[in-house]
């Protein structure tokens, strides 16, 4: 019997801690959509706490350590990347270290892949690498292939536009070389 402090993804917790690692803005947006879908599935409705880190940030030792500290608390690691690409050795090491640490508290890894056909996930270098890491550490592994549609670029522009509009007045106020104020 579930208490009000449990959810279907982690019965011992009232919330779900998720760490997302993404390779670019499109992947980050798709991972955010996955987090939103997961949040709607929590029973009883709980809280999904998500933290986002870019793969580029994990290349810097201090940032990689900060992300690792957050990752220790994560119930779920979502890796949103281009499935046809290879992962850098330093990134593989980071994921391996997370998997070994999280195996003790039943975390799971999700590979969210784009840029490949759904039927080709087994041929994806990123999929194969992440699956091996999860299996060797005894961590549950799931994957999702995000098939890009024509709607995705429009959604990306719509999500960026409000932030750009907020930033433009600030940029206009700055007196940067080549940004002279031409208003009287």
C-alpha positions in Angstrom: 0.0 0.0 0.0 1.4 3.4 -1.0 1.5 6.2 1.5 1.1 9.9 0.5 4.9 10.2 0.5 5.5 7.6 -2.2 5.6 7.7 -6.0 5.6 5.0 -8.7 9.1 5.7 -9.8 10.7 5.7 -6.3 8.2 4.3 -3.7 10.3 5.5 -0.8 10.3 9.2 -1.8 7.8 12.0 -2.2 9.8 13.5 -5.0 12.0 12.4 -7.9 15.5 13.9 -8.3 16.6 14.0 -11.9 19.9 15.1 -13.3 19.9 15.9 -17.1 23.0 16.0 -19.2 22.5 17.3 -22.7 24.7 18.1 -25.7 22.9 21.1 -27.2 19.8 23.3 -26.8 17.5 21.0 -28.9 18.5 18.0 -26.7 18.0 20.1 -23.5 14.5 21.0 -24.6 13.6 17.4 -25.4 14.9 16.3 -22.0 12.8 19.0 -20.3 9.8 17.6 -22.1 10.6 14.2 -20.8 10.9 15.6 -17.3 7.5 17.2 -17.7 6.0 13.9 -18.8 7.5 12.1 -15.8 6.2 14.7 -13.4 2.7 14.1 -14.7 3.1 10.4 -14.0 4.1 10.7 -10.4 1.5 9.1 -8.0 0.4 10.8 -5.9 1.4 14.0 -7.6 4.8 14.7 -6.2 7.6 17.0 -7.0 10.2 16.4 -9.8 13.4 18.2 -9.0 15.5 18.5 -12.2 19.0 19.9 -12.6 20.5 20.5 -16.1 24.2 20.3 -17.1 25.7 20.6 -20.6 28.2 18.1 -21.8 30.6 21.0 -22.4 30.5 21.9 -18.7 31.5 18.4 -17.7 34.8 18.9 -19.5 35.9 21.4 -16.8 37.0 19.6 -13.6 35.4 22.0 -11.1 32.1 21.9 -12.9 32.3 18.2 -13.4 32.7 17.8 -9.7 29.8 20.1 -8.9 27.6 18.0 -11.3 28.9 14.8 -9.7 27.9 16.1 -6.3 24.4 16.7 -7.6 24.3 13.4 -9.4 24.9 11.5 -6.2 21.4 12.6 -5.1 19.8 11.8 -8.5 17.3 9.0 -8.8 17.4 9.3 -12.5 20.1 10.4 -15.0 18.8 11.5 -18.4 21.5 11.8 -21.1 20.1 13.7 -24.0 22.4 13.5 -27.0 22.8 13.0 -30.7 22.6 9.3 -31.0 24.9 9.1 -34.1 27.8 10.8 -32.3 30.5 9.4 -30.1 30.9 10.4 -26.4 34.3 11.9 -25.4 36.4 9.7 -23.1 36.2 12.2 -20.2 32.4 12.1 -20.5 32.3 8.3 -20.5 34.4 8.4 -17.3 32.0 10.8 -15.7 29.0 8.6 -16.6 30.8 5.5 -15.4 31.6 7.1 -12.0 28.0 8.2 -11.6 26.7 4.7 -12.5 29.0 3.0 -9.9 28.0 5.5 -7.2 24.3 5.3 -7.9 24.1 1.5 -8.1 23.9 1.4 -4.3 20.7 3.4 -4.2 18.8 2.0 -7.2 19.1 4.9 -9.6 18.4 4.5 -13.3 19.9 5.9 -16.6 17.9 7.1 -19.6 19.5 7.7 -22.9 17.4 10.1 -24.9 18.7 10.0 -28.4 18.0 12.1 -31.4 19.4 12.1 -34.9 18.8 8.4 -35.5 15.9 6.3 -36.6 14.0 4.6 -33.8 14.8 1.2 -35.3 18.6 2.0 -35.3 19.1 2.7 -31.6 21.1 -0.5 -31.3 23.5 0.8 -33.9 24.0 4.1 -32.1 27.5 4.7 -30.7 26.1 6.7 -27.8 23.4 4.1 -27.1 25.9 1.2 -27.0 28.3 3.1 -24.8 25.7 4.2 -22.3 24.1 0.8 -22.2 27.5 -0.9 -21.4 28.1 1.6 -18.6 24.7 1.0 -17.0 25.0 -2.8 -17.4 28.5 -3.0 -15.9 27.4 -1.0 -12.9 24.1 -2.8 -12.5 22.0 0.3 -13.1 18.7 0.1 -14.8 18.9 1.4 -18.4 16.1 2.9 -20.6 16.2 4.6 -23.9 14.0 6.9 -26.0 14.6 8.0 -29.5 13.3 11.5 -30.3 12.3 11.7 -33.9 12.6 15.3 -35.1 9.6 16.7 -36.8 9.0 20.0 -38.6 7.4 21.3 -35.4 10.6 21.2 -33.4 12.3 24.2 -34.9 9.2 26.3 -34.4 8.9 25.2 -30.8 12.6 26.1 -30.3 12.2 29.6 -31.7 9.1 30.1 -29.6 10.9 29.1 -26.4 13.9 31.3 -27.2 12.0 34.4 -28.4 10.8 35.6 -25.0 14.3 35.4 -23.5 15.8 37.2 -26.5 13.2 40.0 -26.2 14.1 40.5 -22.5 17.9 40.6 -23.4 17.6 43.1 -26.2 16.9 46.2 -24.1 19.8 45.3 -21.9 22.1 44.9 -24.9 20.9 48.2 -26.3 21.7 49.9 -23.0 25.3 48.7 -23.1 27.8 50.9 -24.9 29.7 48.1 -26.5 32.0 48.8 -29.5 29.9 48.4 -32.6 26.7 48.9 -30.6 26.5 52.7 -30.6 23.2 54.1 -29.7 21.9 55.7 -32.9 18.8 57.2 -31.2 19.0 61.0 -31.0 
